[in-house]
Amino acid sequence: MNDFITVIGAGLAGSEAAYQIAKQGIKVKLYEMKPIKYSPAHSNENLAEIVCSNSFKSNLLTNACGLLKEELRRLGSLLIRIADETSVPAGQALAVDREIFSQKVTEELEKNPLIEIIHKEVTDVEKMAEEGIVIIATGPLTSESLAKQIAKITGEDKLYFYDAAAPIVSKDSINFSIAFYGDRYTQEKKREETIEEWKERLARQEKKEQSYINLPMNQEEYEVFWKELVEAEVVTLHDFEKREIFEGCMPIEIMAKRGIDTLRFGPLKPVGFDDPRTGRRPYALVQLRQDDKQASMYNLVGFQTNLKFGEQKRVFSKIPGLEKAEFVKYGVMHRNTYINSTKLLDETYQLKMNPNLYFAGQITGVEGYVESISSGMVAALNATRCFWGRRKKSSKR
């Protein structure tokens, strides 16, 4: 029996798991295939790379995800602590500078004497599980070779769906004669205010640290944009566009094809805003969320996409305020793999058919960054309990 626990994958769940195991005084071998090999969606050499969005969702305790974050804080989560330290303005949500976040997580794990980080793709997880406890936290972008091993171990084919990420633009390229700062419902004109008083209040707010940049659209502007979007060319056209898209992260062009008003009741809903140019609610509204500490980059909220890069620039530049937008990163689509957890795992994230194997993170089917971190913690705490229990039994022999 090994005197360490192996963690495969140093994303959000794997990084949290490695930290929690080390906190219990147990050595960890943490395997991460980057930078030797990258998935289609990853590009950063650091651990705990965030791909799709920089938002960890609501901080409100009346919200399920906000309550879960607070529980993780009280339980000593490394990643939630670093998320708090690297946060950027996002209203009631916790959003982070994703580059600094990943860098800080990497630094914390690299300096931990109980954690050995091994940059290598795992090719024989079965052998590892024969020699000791293993946590598989390879995420939804598990490599094809490892996915085949998991299918062999579990005795069934993997499941999957398609996910997408939104583009990021440079703040300096946004047209602020149209764009304005503010959060939903704080930008509406109060009944007792005059137009002049309302505009003065907005001007004072803009001098403070703001979270979102808002781009209002009238009906004609919206309909021009919608037409260009639904007719734009995507990277590939497959049956999965109809069958295997994750509803919570749907490409905007697919959502738009459901009807001309679908976006106006989704990511482009104008509720809670008045257009400073007119004093009236806009027909539609695009929001951009700060993506770095310097507030130099903003991501288009709800604009996950599979459009070709050239089409993204052409179509999204039709949005008033983004006419000369400079795209720091384009949106991408990728395939997410997960296992049938309700059938294969027990309540501790342990594989029912092999007590040496645990799973954690999005490969288990949980959705979201916070949920992945929490599953990494739960799997780690249960794995360490199993580790010490076996040690105690062997010492009595």
TIMAR-7926 format. One record per residue (C-alpha): residue in one letter; x, y, z. Coordinates in Angstrom, 3 decimals, always signed. Layout:
BEGIN
+-----+----------+----------+----------+
| res |     east |    north |       up |
+-----+----------+----------+----------+
|   A |        X |        Y |        Z |
...
+-----+----------+----------+----------+
//
This chain:
BEGIN
+-----+----------+----------+----------+
| res |     east |    north |       up |
+-----+----------+----------+----------+
|   M |   +0.000 |   +0.000 |   +0.000 |
|   N |   +1.391 |   +3.407 |   -1.016 |
|   D |   +2.252 |   +5.962 |   +1.666 |
|   F |   +0.658 |   +8.659 |   -0.507 |
|   I |   -2.597 |   +9.374 |   -2.341 |
|   T |   -2.568 |   +9.937 |   -6.091 |
|   V |   -4.655 |  +12.716 |   -7.632 |
|   I |   -5.007 |  +12.738 |  -11.411 |
|   G |   -5.835 |  +16.155 |  -12.837 |
|   A |   -4.947 |  +19.553 |  -11.371 |
|   G |   -8.025 |  +21.509 |  -12.329 |
|   L |  -10.343 |  +23.005 |   -9.719 |
|   A |  -11.395 |  +19.699 |   -8.117 |
|   G |   -7.951 |  +18.089 |   -8.282 |
|   S |   -6.148 |  +21.119 |   -6.882 |
|   E |   -8.589 |  +21.376 |   -3.977 |
|   A |   -8.337 |  +17.632 |   -3.353 |
|   A |   -4.522 |  +17.702 |   -3.266 |
|   Y |   -4.544 |  +20.607 |   -0.811 |
|   Q |   -7.077 |  +18.949 |   +1.515 |
|   I |   -5.149 |  +15.660 |   +1.533 |
|   A |   -1.903 |  +17.457 |   +2.383 |
|   K |   -3.718 |  +19.292 |   +5.207 |
|   Q |   -4.327 |  +15.877 |   +6.752 |
|   G |   -0.573 |  +15.187 |   +6.774 |
|   I |   -0.609 |  +12.764 |   +3.836 |
|   K |   +1.737 |  +12.968 |   +0.866 |
|   V |   +0.185 |  +13.603 |   -2.539 |
|   K |   +1.309 |  +12.784 |   -6.060 |
|   L |   -0.598 |  +15.257 |   -8.239 |
|   Y |   -0.555 |  +14.428 |  -11.965 |
|   E |   -1.210 |  +17.153 |  -14.539 |
|   M |   -0.582 |  +16.586 |  -18.247 |
|   K |   -0.042 |  +20.294 |  -19.026 |
|   P |   +2.232 |  +21.662 |  -20.411 |
|   I |   +3.282 |  +18.352 |  -22.009 |
|   K |   -0.187 |  +18.004 |  -23.516 |
|   Y |   -3.151 |  +20.380 |  -23.701 |
|   S |   -6.857 |  +19.752 |  -24.141 |
|   P |   -8.635 |  +21.608 |  -26.982 |
|   A |   -9.832 |  +24.309 |  -24.549 |
|   H |   -6.769 |  +24.838 |  -22.312 |
|   S |   -3.824 |  +27.153 |  -22.997 |
|   N |   -2.423 |  +28.214 |  -19.606 |
|   E |   +0.476 |  +26.280 |  -18.040 |
|   N |   -0.768 |  +26.951 |  -14.511 |
|   L |   -2.955 |  +24.641 |  -12.445 |
|   A |   -6.676 |  +25.274 |  -11.843 |
|   E |   -7.108 |  +26.959 |  -15.219 |
|   I |  -10.556 |  +28.472 |  -15.727 |
|   V |  -11.875 |  +28.054 |  -19.262 |
|   C |  -15.524 |  +28.990 |  -19.809 |
|   S |  -16.217 |  +32.003 |  -17.587 |
|   N |  -14.551 |  +33.885 |  -14.755 |
|   S |  -17.688 |  +33.828 |  -12.590 |
|   F |  -18.162 |  +31.609 |   -9.529 |
|   K |  -21.811 |  +32.732 |   -9.460 |
|   S |  -23.711 |  +34.424 |   -6.638 |
|   N |  -22.267 |  +35.294 |   -3.230 |
|   L |  -25.707 |  +35.740 |   -1.667 |
|   L |  -26.471 |  +33.321 |   +1.168 |
|   T |  -30.060 |  +33.121 |   -0.088 |
|   N |  -28.657 |  +31.483 |   -3.228 |
|   A |  -27.657 |  +27.793 |   -3.215 |
|   C |  -24.245 |  +28.457 |   -4.780 |
|   G |  -23.617 |  +31.405 |   -2.449 |
|   L |  -24.398 |  +29.230 |   +0.568 |
|   L |  -22.115 |  +26.480 |   -0.739 |
|   K |  -19.257 |  +28.978 |   -1.145 |
|   E |  -19.698 |  +30.154 |   +2.433 |
|   E |  -19.637 |  +26.557 |   +3.683 |
|   L |  -16.424 |  +25.967 |   +1.722 |
|   R |  -14.870 |  +29.100 |   +3.234 |
|   R |  -15.635 |  +27.844 |   +6.739 |
|   L |  -14.232 |  +24.421 |   +5.880 |
|   G |  -10.942 |  +25.965 |   +4.769 |
|   S |  -11.163 |  +25.663 |   +0.995 |
|   L |   -7.954 |  +26.816 |   -0.680 |
|   L |   -9.553 |  +27.673 |   -4.008 |
|   I |  -12.447 |  +29.696 |   -2.597 |
|   R |   -9.969 |  +31.656 |   -0.459 |
|   I |   -7.881 |  +32.428 |   -3.539 |
|   A |  -11.021 |  +33.282 |   -5.512 |
|   D |  -11.884 |  +35.858 |   -2.842 |
|   E |   -8.346 |  +37.240 |   -2.974 |
|   T |   -8.351 |  +37.578 |   -6.778 |
|   S |  -11.926 |  +38.794 |   -7.193 |
|   V |  -12.960 |  +41.493 |   -9.632 |
|   P |  -16.172 |  +43.585 |   -9.502 |
|   A |  -19.206 |  +41.537 |  -10.535 |
|   G |  -22.145 |  +42.854 |   -8.537 |
|   Q |  -23.506 |  +40.128 |   -6.264 |
|   A |  -21.409 |  +37.440 |   -7.957 |
|   L |  -17.877 |  +36.262 |   -7.202 |
|   A |  -15.819 |  +36.699 |  -10.362 |
|   V |  -12.034 |  +36.406 |  -10.541 |
|   D |   -9.048 |  +37.482 |  -12.568 |
|   R |   -8.581 |  +34.025 |  -14.059 |
|   E |   -4.853 |  +34.412 |  -14.797 |
|   I |   -3.939 |  +35.575 |  -11.283 |
|   F |   -6.276 |  +32.978 |   -9.752 |
|   S |   -4.541 |  +30.076 |  -11.536 |
|   Q |   -1.107 |  +31.505 |  -10.769 |
|   K |   -1.827 |  +31.772 |   -7.042 |
|   V |   -3.263 |  +28.237 |   -6.839 |
|   T |   -0.142 |  +26.925 |   -8.598 |
|   E |   +2.168 |  +28.787 |   -6.216 |
|   E |   +0.322 |  +27.464 |   -3.138 |
|   L |   +0.532 |  +23.848 |   -4.279 |
|   E |   +4.107 |  +24.065 |   -5.540 |
|   K |   +5.385 |  +25.322 |   -2.174 |
|   N |   +3.604 |  +22.604 |   -0.188 |
|   P |   +6.258 |  +20.013 |   +0.852 |
|   L |   +3.697 |  +17.196 |   +0.919 |
|   I |   +2.562 |  +17.735 |   -2.681 |
|   E |   +4.607 |  +16.437 |   -5.603 |
|   I |   +3.375 |  +17.809 |   -8.937 |
|   I |   +4.114 |  +15.504 |  -11.856 |
|   H |   +3.591 |  +16.927 |  -15.349 |
|   K |   +2.698 |  +13.787 |  -17.245 |
|   E |   -0.320 |  +12.189 |  -18.887 |
|   V |   -1.489 |   +9.156 |  -16.933 |
|   T |   -1.564 |   +6.060 |  -19.108 |
|   D |   -2.205 |   +3.260 |  -16.595 |
|   V |   -4.696 |   +4.250 |  -13.909 |
|   E |   -5.536 |   +0.595 |  -13.210 |
|   K |   -1.985 |   -0.108 |  -12.017 |
|   M |   -2.030 |   +3.010 |   -9.848 |
|   A |   -5.265 |   +1.855 |   -8.217 |
|   E |   -3.754 |   -1.545 |   -7.469 |
|   E |   -0.986 |   +0.124 |   -5.454 |
|   G |   -2.974 |   +2.726 |   -3.534 |
|   I |   -5.809 |   +5.232 |   -3.376 |
|   V |   -6.409 |   +7.320 |   -6.501 |
|   I |   -8.706 |  +10.303 |   -7.081 |
|   I |   -9.570 |  +10.906 |  -10.735 |
|   A |  -10.317 |  +14.601 |  -11.196 |
|   T |   -9.547 |  +15.017 |  -14.871 |
|   G |  -12.600 |  +17.127 |  -15.546 |
|   P |  -14.907 |  +17.240 |  -18.540 |
|   L |  -11.914 |  +17.480 |  -20.909 |
|   T |  -10.427 |  +14.108 |  -19.938 |
|   S |   -7.910 |  +12.898 |  -22.529 |
|   E |   -9.117 |  +10.250 |  -24.952 |
|   S |   -6.674 |   +7.578 |  -23.700 |
|   L |   -7.652 |   +8.049 |  -20.054 |
|   A |  -11.343 |   +8.182 |  -20.970 |
|   K |  -10.944 |   +4.750 |  -22.592 |
|   Q |   -9.315 |   +3.409 |  -19.402 |
|   I |  -12.176 |   +4.773 |  -17.311 |
|   A |  -14.700 |   +3.151 |  -19.657 |
|   K |  -12.856 |   -0.154 |  -19.263 |
|   I |  -12.733 |   +0.105 |  -15.459 |
|   T |  -16.396 |   +1.091 |  -15.101 |
|   G |  -17.574 |   -1.359 |  -17.733 |
|   E |  -19.588 |   +1.170 |  -19.695 |
|   D |  -19.137 |   +3.837 |  -22.336 |
|   K |  -18.578 |   +7.389 |  -21.177 |
|   L |  -21.302 |   +9.986 |  -21.424 |
|   Y |  -20.768 |  +13.441 |  -22.855 |
|   F |  -22.288 |  +16.787 |  -23.864 |
|   Y |  -21.028 |  +19.883 |  -25.659 |
|   D |  -20.120 |  +23.079 |  -23.836 |
|   A |  -18.902 |  +26.465 |  -25.048 |
|   A |  -16.968 |  +29.530 |  -23.877 |
|   A |  -17.574 |  +33.235 |  -24.544 |
|   P |  -15.207 |  +35.691 |  -26.254 |
|   I |  -13.251 |  +38.428 |  -24.445 |
|   V |  -12.682 |  +41.962 |  -25.745 |
|   S |  -10.309 |  +44.770 |  -24.837 |
|   K |  -11.950 |  +47.509 |  -22.772 |
|   D |  -10.076 |  +50.208 |  -24.708 |
|   S |  -11.843 |  +49.130 |  -27.889 |
|   I |  -15.366 |  +49.608 |  -26.462 |
|   N |  -17.270 |  +52.709 |  -27.595 |
|   F |  -18.282 |  +54.544 |  -24.401 |
|   S |  -20.430 |  +57.035 |  -26.221 |
|   I |  -22.884 |  +54.108 |  -26.250 |
|   A |  -21.686 |  +51.829 |  -23.426 |
|   F |  -22.359 |  +52.612 |  -19.755 |
|   Y |  -21.425 |  +51.050 |  -16.419 |
|   G |  -23.847 |  +49.617 |  -13.906 |
|   D |  -25.679 |  +46.695 |  -12.355 |
|   R |  -29.203 |  +45.594 |  -13.092 |
|   Y |  -31.925 |  +47.602 |  -11.323 |
|   T |  -29.470 |  +50.294 |  -10.120 |
|   Q |  -29.617 |  +51.969 |  -13.542 |
|   E |  -33.351 |  +52.539 |  -13.761 |
|   K |  -34.614 |  +56.068 |  -13.363 |
|   K |  -36.500 |  +56.657 |  -10.119 |
|   R |  -39.957 |  +58.122 |  -10.547 |
|   E |  -39.216 |  +61.195 |   -8.455 |
|   E |  -35.991 |  +62.022 |  -10.310 |
|   T |  -35.715 |  +64.448 |  -13.161 |
|   I |  -33.716 |  +63.343 |  -16.202 |
|   E |  -30.881 |  +65.667 |  -15.131 |
|   E |  -30.804 |  +64.294 |  -11.561 |
|   W |  -30.811 |  +60.718 |  -12.866 |
|   K |  -27.915 |  +61.390 |  -15.241 |
|   E |  -25.948 |  +63.058 |  -12.441 |
|   R |  -26.485 |  +59.965 |  -10.259 |
|   L |  -25.264 |  +57.705 |  -13.051 |
|   A |  -22.203 |  +59.887 |  -13.554 |
|   R |  -21.338 |  +59.597 |   -9.828 |
|   Q |  -21.750 |  +55.833 |   -9.992 |
|   E |  -19.442 |  +55.571 |  -12.984 |
|   K |  -16.632 |  +57.216 |  -11.014 |
|   K |  -16.796 |  +54.343 |   -8.548 |
|   E |  -15.644 |  +50.784 |   -9.179 |
|   Q |  -18.225 |  +49.219 |  -11.492 |
|   S |  -18.862 |  +45.611 |  -12.377 |
|   Y |  -20.620 |  +45.460 |  -15.729 |
|   I |  -20.377 |  +47.408 |  -18.967 |
|   N |  -23.752 |  +47.587 |  -20.682 |
|   L |  -24.513 |  +47.991 |  -24.383 |
|   P |  -28.126 |  +49.012 |  -25.116 |
|   M |  -29.817 |  +48.209 |  -28.437 |
|   N |  -32.977 |  +49.547 |  -30.065 |
|   Q |  -35.292 |  +47.261 |  -32.035 |
|   E |  -33.701 |  +47.907 |  -35.410 |
|   E |  -30.160 |  +47.343 |  -34.074 |
|   Y |  -31.207 |  +44.137 |  -32.334 |
|   E |  -32.950 |  +42.690 |  -35.370 |
|   V |  -29.948 |  +43.402 |  -37.604 |
|   F |  -27.682 |  +41.666 |  -35.096 |
|   W |  -30.064 |  +38.709 |  -34.684 |
|   K |  -30.303 |  +38.151 |  -38.461 |
|   E |  -26.508 |  +38.190 |  -38.857 |
|   L |  -26.127 |  +35.827 |  -35.897 |
|   V |  -28.546 |  +33.133 |  -37.070 |
|   E |  -27.064 |  +33.197 |  -40.575 |
|   A |  -23.409 |  +33.149 |  -39.450 |
|   E |  -21.101 |  +30.234 |  -40.199 |
|   V |  -20.215 |  +27.882 |  -37.330 |
|   V |  -17.063 |  +25.777 |  -37.024 |
|   T |  -18.923 |  +22.513 |  -37.652 |
|   L |  -22.520 |  +21.521 |  -38.116 |
|   H |  -23.411 |  +18.262 |  -36.344 |
|   D |  -26.465 |  +16.565 |  -34.942 |
|   F |  -25.215 |  +17.431 |  -31.441 |
|   E |  -26.451 |  +21.010 |  -32.009 |
|   K |  -29.931 |  +19.627 |  -31.509 |
|   R |  -29.294 |  +16.784 |  -29.069 |
|   E |  -26.198 |  +17.172 |  -26.892 |
|   I |  -25.844 |  +20.861 |  -26.046 |
|   F |  -25.748 |  +21.726 |  -22.337 |
|   E |  -28.740 |  +24.023 |  -21.783 |
|   G |  -26.930 |  +26.013 |  -19.089 |
|   C |  -24.112 |  +27.010 |  -21.446 |
|   M |  -25.767 |  +27.003 |  -24.867 |
|   P |  -24.055 |  +28.653 |  -27.831 |
|   I |  -25.761 |  +31.974 |  -28.463 |
|   E |  -26.300 |  +31.245 |  -32.167 |
|   I |  -28.271 |  +28.081 |  -31.319 |
|   M |  -30.326 |  +29.949 |  -28.737 |
|   A |  -31.059 |  +32.689 |  -31.296 |
|   K |  -32.402 |  +30.135 |  -33.785 |
|   R |  -35.179 |  +29.240 |  -31.346 |
|   G |  -36.891 |  +32.534 |  -32.128 |
|   I |  -36.229 |  +36.205 |  -32.759 |
|   D |  -37.118 |  +37.194 |  -29.169 |
|   T |  -35.376 |  +34.310 |  -27.374 |
|   L |  -32.216 |  +36.341 |  -26.616 |
|   R |  -34.303 |  +39.263 |  -25.313 |
|   F |  -35.697 |  +36.947 |  -22.643 |
|   G |  -32.280 |  +35.377 |  -22.002 |
|   P |  -28.761 |  +36.877 |  -21.965 |
|   L |  -29.870 |  +40.106 |  -23.713 |
|   K |  -32.833 |  +40.880 |  -21.477 |
|   P |  -33.080 |  +44.647 |  -20.854 |
|   V |  -34.976 |  +44.413 |  -17.549 |
|   G |  -33.535 |  +46.615 |  -14.796 |
|   F |  -31.933 |  +49.201 |  -17.084 |
|   D |  -32.698 |  +52.504 |  -18.732 |
|   D |  -30.622 |  +53.781 |  -21.638 |
|   P |  -28.825 |  +56.985 |  -20.528 |
|   R |  -29.217 |  +58.313 |  -24.056 |
|   T |  -33.017 |  +58.120 |  -23.977 |
|   G |  -34.062 |  +57.651 |  -20.358 |
|   R |  -36.107 |  +54.615 |  -21.433 |
|   R |  -35.638 |  +50.864 |  -21.196 |
|   P |  -33.677 |  +49.575 |  -24.226 |
|   Y |  -35.129 |  +46.938 |  -26.537 |
|   A |  -32.230 |  +44.591 |  -25.718 |
|   L |  -28.999 |  +44.876 |  -23.746 |
|   V |  -25.619 |  +43.139 |  -23.888 |
|   Q |  -23.574 |  +42.901 |  -20.668 |
|   L |  -19.793 |  +42.637 |  -20.429 |
|   R |  -18.177 |  +41.390 |  -17.210 |
|   Q |  -14.691 |  +42.389 |  -16.018 |
|   D |  -12.205 |  +39.569 |  -16.616 |
|   D |   -8.962 |  +40.813 |  -15.034 |
|   K |   -7.797 |  +42.893 |  -12.061 |
|   Q |   -6.692 |  +45.763 |  -14.288 |
|   A |  -10.166 |  +45.981 |  -15.848 |
|   S |   -8.528 |  +45.884 |  -19.278 |
|   M |  -10.499 |  +42.880 |  -20.555 |
|   Y |  -14.225 |  +42.102 |  -20.489 |
|   N |  -16.087 |  +38.941 |  -21.472 |
|   L |  -19.431 |  +38.978 |  -23.253 |
|   V |  -21.905 |  +37.541 |  -20.746 |
|   G |  -23.970 |  +34.703 |  -22.201 |
|   F |  -22.131 |  +34.762 |  -25.537 |
|   Q |  -20.797 |  +31.208 |  -25.529 |
|   T |  -20.353 |  +30.401 |  -29.185 |
|   N |  -19.228 |  +27.965 |  -31.862 |
|   L |  -18.975 |  +30.566 |  -34.639 |
|   K |  -15.802 |  +30.676 |  -36.717 |
|   F |  -13.353 |  +33.259 |  -35.365 |
|   G |  -13.793 |  +35.576 |  -38.348 |
|   E |  -17.559 |  +35.336 |  -37.991 |
|   Q |  -17.361 |  +36.185 |  -34.292 |
|   K |  -15.535 |  +39.406 |  -35.079 |
|   R |  -17.897 |  +40.280 |  -37.929 |
|   V |  -21.187 |  +39.462 |  -36.167 |
|   F |  -20.387 |  +40.675 |  -32.650 |
|   S |  -19.061 |  +43.946 |  -34.084 |
|   K |  -22.672 |  +44.597 |  -35.164 |
|   I |  -23.484 |  +45.211 |  -31.489 |
|   P |  -23.602 |  +48.985 |  -30.853 |
|   G |  -20.496 |  +49.866 |  -28.850 |
|   L |  -18.411 |  +46.989 |  -30.234 |
|   E |  -18.001 |  +48.373 |  -33.767 |
|   K |  -14.217 |  +48.452 |  -33.362 |
|   A |  -13.887 |  +45.737 |  -30.733 |
|   E |  -10.513 |  +44.060 |  -30.370 |
|   F |  -10.950 |  +40.391 |  -29.442 |
|   V |   -8.405 |  +39.203 |  -26.873 |
|   K |   -9.833 |  +35.669 |  -27.020 |
|   Y |  -12.491 |  +34.108 |  -29.213 |
|   G |  -15.211 |  +31.772 |  -27.986 |
|   V |  -14.797 |  +28.011 |  -28.471 |
|   M |  -16.871 |  +24.853 |  -28.149 |
|   H |  -15.589 |  +21.641 |  -26.601 |
|   R |  -16.867 |  +18.192 |  -25.698 |
|   N |  -17.350 |  +17.426 |  -22.007 |
|   T |  -17.055 |  +13.874 |  -20.674 |
|   Y |  -18.671 |  +12.580 |  -17.482 |
|   I |  -19.480 |   +9.248 |  -15.880 |
|   N |  -22.804 |   +7.843 |  -14.695 |
|   S |  -22.151 |   +8.789 |  -11.069 |
|   T |  -25.508 |   +7.793 |   -9.609 |
|   K |  -24.860 |   +4.241 |  -10.778 |
|   L |  -21.089 |   +3.993 |  -10.321 |
|   L |  -20.255 |   +6.024 |   -7.175 |
|   D |  -21.382 |   +5.895 |   -3.570 |
|   E |  -22.084 |   +8.950 |   -1.433 |
|   T |  -18.347 |   +9.453 |   -0.733 |
|   Y |  -17.431 |   +9.677 |   -4.474 |
|   Q |  -15.827 |   +6.227 |   -4.166 |
|   L |  -16.200 |   +3.847 |   -7.120 |
|   K |  -18.464 |   +1.041 |   -5.919 |
|   M |  -16.587 |   -1.629 |   -7.859 |
|   N |  -13.107 |   -0.508 |   -6.734 |
|   P |  -12.616 |   +0.985 |   -3.246 |
|   N |   -9.205 |   +2.383 |   -4.256 |
|   L |  -10.749 |   +4.730 |   -6.830 |
|   Y |  -12.513 |   +8.022 |   -6.184 |
|   F |  -13.811 |  +10.554 |   -8.691 |
|   A |  -14.185 |  +14.321 |   -8.255 |
|   G |  -15.122 |  +17.390 |  -10.278 |
|   Q |  -17.095 |  +17.807 |  -13.459 |
|   I |  -16.312 |  +14.291 |  -14.659 |
|   T |  -18.797 |  +13.183 |  -11.962 |
|   G |  -21.531 |  +15.281 |  -13.568 |
|   V |  -21.542 |  +18.254 |  -11.181 |
|   E |  -22.029 |  +21.584 |  -12.971 |
|   G |  -20.027 |  +24.691 |  -12.123 |
|   Y |  -16.752 |  +25.803 |  -10.585 |
|   V |  -17.920 |  +25.895 |   -6.968 |
|   E |  -19.579 |  +22.496 |   -7.233 |
|   S |  -16.363 |  +21.049 |   -8.680 |
|   I |  -14.297 |  +22.494 |   -5.837 |
|   S |  -16.715 |  +21.121 |   -3.254 |
|   S |  -16.644 |  +17.636 |   -4.796 |
|   G |  -12.831 |  +17.753 |   -4.746 |
|   M |  -12.950 |  +18.527 |   -1.045 |
|   V |  -15.508 |  +15.819 |   -0.260 |
|   A |  -13.647 |  +13.152 |   -2.253 |
|   A |  -10.360 |  +14.136 |   -0.585 |
|   L |  -11.742 |  +14.026 |   +2.952 |
|   N |  -13.285 |  +10.604 |   +2.335 |
|   A |  -10.119 |   +9.306 |   +0.674 |
|   T |   -7.995 |  +10.454 |   +3.629 |
|   R |  -10.373 |   +8.814 |   +6.072 |
|   C |  -10.044 |   +5.581 |   +4.096 |
|   F |   -6.238 |   +6.000 |   +4.011 |
|   W |   -5.890 |   +6.451 |   +7.775 |
|   G |   -8.388 |   +3.638 |   +8.461 |
|   R |   -6.298 |   +1.208 |   +6.466 |
|   R |   -3.105 |   +2.403 |   +8.172 |
|   K |   -4.673 |   +1.836 |  +11.550 |
|   K |   -5.737 |   -1.705 |  +10.626 |
|   S |   -2.303 |   -2.609 |   +9.222 |
|   S |   -0.533 |   -1.311 |  +12.335 |
|   K |   -2.605 |   -3.699 |  +14.532 |
|   R |   -1.485 |   -6.752 |  +12.600 |
+-----+----------+----------+----------+
//
